[in-house]
Amino acid sequence: MNANETWRDLYRMALLELGPDELRHKIHVAEKAIQLRMEELRRDDSSSEEERRELDDALRSLRVLSTSEFNSSDSIPSISAQKQATS
């Protein structure tokens, strides 16, 4: 992952990938980048709720893509699920 690539860039690249092997890899990389950003937002109370929703939406989309392409349910939990787990 390039330092200039944001989670949004990696997410878009995963959505646009057509090759199955590369798609699996790009989904994994995008999920990891989203997870890292989610961790950053948890530490930074000044973060926007809008970005949190975008992160949740992106994870859901990657989950659907992964499930439809690979019949896999491997994914990271949404922000809502993570909040509930830590409460």
Number of C-alpha atoms within 10 A of each C-alpha: 10 6 5 7 11 15 21 15 13 22 24 15 16 22 17 11 15 10 9 11 9 12 20 16 14 21 24 20 18 25 24 16 20 23 19 13 17 19 12 12 16 14 10 10 8 8 12 10 10 9 13 18 14 13 22 19 14 21 23 16 14 22 20 16 18 19 14 11 12 13 10 12 11 11 17 17 16 19 19 11 12 12 11 9 9 6 6
